[in-house]
Amino acid sequence: MHCMTICILPGSLWEQTQSPLKWRSMQDGLQSFCVRVQKNRRSHHGSWTYGSGGSKTVCQYLSGAPGQFFNELDTYAEMRNLSSRNIIEGVCLDPRIGMQYNNPSFGYGGYCLPKDTKQLLANYENIPQNLIQAIVSANSTRKDHIADSILEKAGFYQGSQGRGGVPGQKVVIGIYRLIMKSGSDNFRQSSIQGVMKRIRAKGAQILLYEPELSEDDFFGSPVIRDLEAFQRQSDVIVANRYHRDLENVREKVYTRDIYYRD
C-alpha cells in the first residue's frame, strides 16, 4: 500500500501562503486527505503512478479545479449578460477562496495538465466518482462554448446558416498568439488550439498571428507576422490573454480575460 498526503490550506492560511490552495505534507496535526491505492501489475487501467509522480497527477487535477469553477461562472455571466467580474469578485470576498486563480480563460491546456487529468480519470475506472470526470468534461464544454461565442461575434451564424450542417457566413477569425500566458514562448497543446479546432470544424477561416512560429502554415491555417495586416484582415480577433497590441482594435477583440493578467 502507498499513501499520498495532500493538504488543502484555505481560509486564514491564505495570508501566509499567498494562495488559496497549497499542497504539501504536514506533520503538525492538520487534517490530511490520503489517497491510498494498491498497485495492480496485471491491469493497465488499474495501475497508479507512485511517489512524486502520483502526487503530481492528483495535484495537477486539483490545480485545474478552481480555474474550471471560475470559467463556468464566467460562462453563466456571459450567457445571462451579467458582469463576470462582479460575480467572481463577490465570490472571492470569502477569505477561504481569495483572489488567486480566478481570471477566466479558454480552458486549461499545456502538456501535463490535460494528460494528467485524463490519467487520473482512467485510474478511477469502476470506482464511483463524479468530480474527477467533471473537470475533464468541463474543459471540453468550456472550449465548445468559447468557439460558439467567437463565431457568434464574427457573424458566422445568420438564421439557419452555420447550424445543422448549413454553411455559415464567410468570416475570418483572427487568433492572436498561441501562447497560454504573457511572456511565454511555449504554446505546446495550448487551450486556444482546442478552440481553433472547433472553429475550423465549423468551416470558418482562421488567420493566426504568432511571431514565434517560423512556419507559414499551422494545421491548415495561414500564419501572419504583420500585426497591422492581421488586424485589418480579421473580422474578430481572439485573445486568451489581452495585450496592448490590440488596443486600437478593441471592438474586434473577443477575450474572457477580465483582469488582464495570467
C-alpha positions as semicolon CSV with decimal commas, in nm:
position;residue;x (nm);y (nm);z (nm)
1;M;0,000;0,000;0,000
2;H;0,115;0,350;-0,079
3;C;-0,009;0,679;0,062
4;M;-0,007;1,030;-0,080
5;T;-0,087;1,310;0,162
6;I;-0,238;1,620;0,008
7;C;-0,335;1,909;0,235
8;I;-0,566;2,184;0,121
9;L;-0,496;2,507;0,306
10;P;-0,777;2,759;0,261
11;G;-0,903;3,037;0,485
12;S;-0,672;3,225;0,717
13;L;-0,367;3,042;0,583
14;W;-0,406;3,233;0,258
15;E;-0,226;3,533;0,404
16;Q;0,072;3,311;0,486
17;T;0,081;3,112;0,164
18;Q;-0,028;3,384;-0,083
19;S;-0,253;3,123;-0,242
20;P;-0,598;2,990;-0,155
21;L;-0,486;2,633;-0,217
22;K;-0,146;2,488;-0,125
23;W;-0,046;2,125;-0,141
24;R;0,220;1,997;0,095
25;S;0,283;1,724;0,351
26;M;0,208;1,838;0,702
27;Q;0,316;1,690;1,036
28;D;0,155;1,940;1,272
29;G;-0,191;1,794;1,311
30;L;-0,363;1,944;1,009
31;Q;-0,626;1,711;0,876
32;S;-0,498;1,544;0,564
33;F;-0,654;1,375;0,272
34;C;-0,480;1,050;0,193
35;V;-0,530;0,872;-0,133
36;R;-0,447;0,503;-0,093
37;V;-0,427;0,272;-0,388
38;Q;-0,278;-0,074;-0,425
39;K;-0,062;-0,147;-0,722
40;N;-0,209;-0,392;-0,969
41;R;0,054;-0,504;-1,216
42;R;-0,192;-0,718;-1,409
43;S;-0,424;-0,435;-1,507
44;H;-0,307;-0,135;-1,708
45;H;-0,616;0,065;-1,614
46;G;-0,577;-0,025;-1,250
47;S;-0,216;0,085;-1,224
48;W;-0,116;0,403;-1,043
49;T;0,189;0,623;-1,071
50;Y;0,357;0,620;-0,733
51;G;0,558;0,864;-0,530
52;S;0,611;1,213;-0,663
53;G;0,453;1,113;-0,996
54;G;0,131;1,005;-0,829
55;S;0,121;1,317;-0,617
56;K;0,179;1,526;-0,927
57;T;-0,114;1,365;-1,108
58;V;-0,355;1,439;-0,824
59;C;-0,217;1,790;-0,769
60;Q;-0,249;1,869;-1,139
61;Y;-0,615;1,774;-1,118
62;L;-0,670;1,985;-0,807
63;S;-0,492;2,283;-0,961
64;G;-0,728;2,269;-1,258
65;A;-1,044;2,261;-1,048
66;P;-1,052;2,626;-0,931
67;G;-0,995;2,757;-1,283
68;Q;-1,279;2,549;-1,423
69;F;-1,512;2,672;-1,150
70;F;-1,442;3,036;-1,236
71;N;-1,467;2,958;-1,607
72;E;-1,818;2,825;-1,555
73;L;-1,914;3,130;-1,351
74;D;-1,789;3,336;-1,645
75;T;-1,992;3,130;-1,893
76;Y;-2,304;3,188;-1,684
77;A;-2,238;3,562;-1,671
78;E;-2,173;3,585;-2,045
79;M;-2,489;3,398;-2,140
80;R;-2,703;3,596;-1,894
81;N;-2,542;3,927;-1,996
82;L;-2,416;3,985;-1,643
83;S;-2,087;4,120;-1,512
84;S;-1,848;3,829;-1,480
85;R;-1,609;4,043;-1,280
86;N;-1,872;4,142;-1,025
87;I;-1,983;3,781;-0,975
88;I;-1,629;3,647;-0,943
89;E;-1,513;3,921;-0,708
90;G;-1,822;3,869;-0,494
91;V;-1,737;3,501;-0,459
92;C;-1,371;3,583;-0,390
93;L;-1,458;3,808;-0,097
94;D;-1,484;3,488;0,103
95;P;-1,136;3,457;0,261
96;R;-1,146;3,080;0,214
97;I;-1,131;3,141;-0,160
98;G;-0,922;3,454;-0,212
99;M;-0,834;3,632;-0,535
100;Q;-0,594;3,380;-0,686
101;Y;-0,661;3,162;-0,993
102;N;-0,984;3,348;-1,065
103;N;-0,916;3,501;-1,406
104;P;-1,133;3,328;-1,669
105;S;-0,963;3,162;-1,963
106;F;-1,046;2,947;-2,264
107;G;-0,985;2,634;-2,055
108;Y;-0,672;2,459;-1,940
109;G;-0,407;2,333;-2,176
110;G;-0,037;2,260;-2,183
111;Y;0,147;1,931;-2,189
112;C;0,092;1,799;-1,836
113;L;-0,249;1,910;-1,710
114;P;-0,475;1,758;-1,981
115;K;-0,272;1,437;-1,980
116;D;-0,267;1,406;-1,601
117;T;-0,638;1,475;-1,552
118;K;-0,723;1,206;-1,807
119;Q;-0,481;0,965;-1,640
120;L;-0,643;1,026;-1,304
121;L;-0,983;0,962;-1,457
122;A;-0,854;0,633;-1,605
123;N;-0,731;0,533;-1,258
124;Y;-1,088;0,572;-1,134
125;E;-1,230;0,309;-1,368
126;N;-1,503;0,112;-1,186
127;I;-1,474;0,344;-0,886
128;P;-1,773;0,567;-0,801
129;Q;-1,688;0,929;-0,877
130;N;-1,833;1,245;-1,025
131;L;-1,581;1,523;-0,965
132;I;-1,293;1,356;-1,148
133;Q;-1,499;1,324;-1,466
134;A;-1,644;1,673;-1,420
135;I;-1,311;1,856;-1,454
136;V;-1,225;1,674;-1,776
137;S;-1,573;1,731;-1,919
138;A;-1,585;2,095;-1,806
139;N;-1,271;2,175;-2,004
140;S;-1,424;2,042;-2,325
141;T;-1,755;2,218;-2,257
142;R;-1,577;2,547;-2,199
143;K;-1,396;2,526;-2,533
144;D;-1,724;2,439;-2,710
145;H;-1,884;2,749;-2,561
146;I;-1,588;2,977;-2,640
147;A;-1,577;2,864;-3,004
148;D;-1,952;2,918;-3,041
149;S;-1,933;3,267;-2,885
150;I;-1,648;3,365;-3,118
151;L;-1,844;3,256;-3,424
152;E;-2,149;3,443;-3,296
153;K;-1,949;3,764;-3,256
154;A;-1,798;3,725;-3,604
155;G;-2,142;3,696;-3,768
156;F;-2,089;3,336;-3,877
157;Y;-2,442;3,246;-3,767
158;Q;-2,717;3,409;-3,972
159;G;-3,060;3,250;-3,941
160;S;-3,015;2,884;-4,027
161;Q;-2,666;2,943;-4,163
162;G;-2,390;2,785;-3,963
163;R;-2,618;2,531;-3,798
164;G;-2,748;2,186;-3,883
165;G;-2,484;2,129;-4,149
166;V;-2,569;2,452;-4,334
167;P;-2,253;2,655;-4,413
168;G;-2,216;2,977;-4,219
169;Q;-2,125;3,326;-4,336
170;K;-1,773;3,374;-4,466
171;V;-1,575;3,522;-4,180
172;V;-1,208;3,541;-4,084
173;I;-1,132;3,453;-3,723
174;G;-0,802;3,604;-3,618
175;I;-0,615;3,418;-3,344
176;Y;-0,379;3,644;-3,150
177;R;-0,097;3,421;-3,029
178;L;-0,092;3,055;-2,935
179;I;0,083;3,112;-2,604
180;M;-0,111;3,047;-2,283
181;K;0,028;3,332;-2,072
182;S;0,213;3,659;-2,115
183;G;0,589;3,645;-2,158
184;S;0,585;3,282;-2,268
185;D;0,712;3,136;-2,595
186;N;0,564;2,793;-2,527
187;F;0,236;2,705;-2,692
188;R;0,256;2,328;-2,670
189;Q;-0,104;2,200;-2,661
190;S;-0,230;2,542;-2,551
191;S;-0,603;2,572;-2,487
192;I;-0,656;2,807;-2,783
193;Q;-0,566;2,519;-3,015
194;G;-0,874;2,328;-2,897
195;V;-1,085;2,635;-2,973
196;M;-0,926;2,667;-3,317
197;K;-1,005;2,303;-3,392
198;R;-1,373;2,361;-3,314
199;I;-1,389;2,678;-3,524
200;R;-1,217;2,508;-3,816
201;A;-1,462;2,215;-3,795
202;K;-1,747;2,463;-3,848
203;G;-1,590;2,580;-4,172
204;A;-1,476;2,927;-4,067
205;Q;-1,143;3,061;-4,190
206;I;-0,868;3,110;-3,933
207;L;-0,580;3,355;-3,956
208;L;-0,305;3,316;-3,696
209;Y;-0,075;3,587;-3,564
210;E;0,219;3,418;-3,395
211;P;0,567;3,574;-3,430
212;E;0,726;3,273;-3,259
213;L;0,629;3,041;-3,545
214;S;0,876;3,004;-3,831
215;E;0,627;2,811;-4,046
216;D;0,379;2,991;-4,272
217;D;0,106;2,739;-4,200
218;F;-0,025;2,594;-3,876
219;F;-0,251;2,289;-3,921
220;G;-0,403;2,437;-4,234
221;S;-0,432;2,795;-4,108
222;P;-0,211;3,070;-4,256
223;V;0,037;3,234;-4,019
224;I;0,091;3,609;-4,041
225;R;0,359;3,814;-3,865
226;D;0,246;4,162;-3,969
227;L;0,027;4,284;-3,682
228;E;-0,143;4,561;-3,880
229;A;-0,230;4,326;-4,166
230;F;-0,359;4,071;-3,916
231;Q;-0,583;4,329;-3,751
232;R;-0,713;4,452;-4,085
233;Q;-0,795;4,109;-4,229
234;S;-0,963;3,965;-3,918
235;D;-1,337;4,005;-3,855
236;V;-1,288;3,901;-3,493
237;I;-0,961;3,880;-3,300
238;V;-0,943;3,608;-3,036
239;A;-0,711;3,652;-2,739
240;N;-0,696;3,416;-2,443
241;R;-0,499;3,691;-2,267
242;Y;-0,545;4,053;-2,366
243;H;-0,245;4,258;-2,482
244;R;-0,188;4,625;-2,551
245;D;-0,114;4,529;-2,914
246;L;-0,492;4,507;-2,956
247;E;-0,585;4,840;-2,802
248;N;-0,654;5,006;-3,138
249;V;-0,893;4,727;-3,246
250;R;-1,056;4,664;-2,911
251;E;-1,404;4,644;-3,063
252;K;-1,295;4,340;-3,267
253;V;-1,145;4,152;-2,975
254;Y;-1,306;3,850;-2,812
255;T;-1,148;3,762;-2,478
256;R;-1,269;3,645;-2,137
257;D;-0,963;3,794;-1,966
258;I;-1,120;4,026;-1,708
259;Y;-0,805;4,116;-1,512
260;Y;-0,557;4,143;-1,799
261;R;-0,321;3,908;-1,622
262;D;-0,243;3,535;-1,625
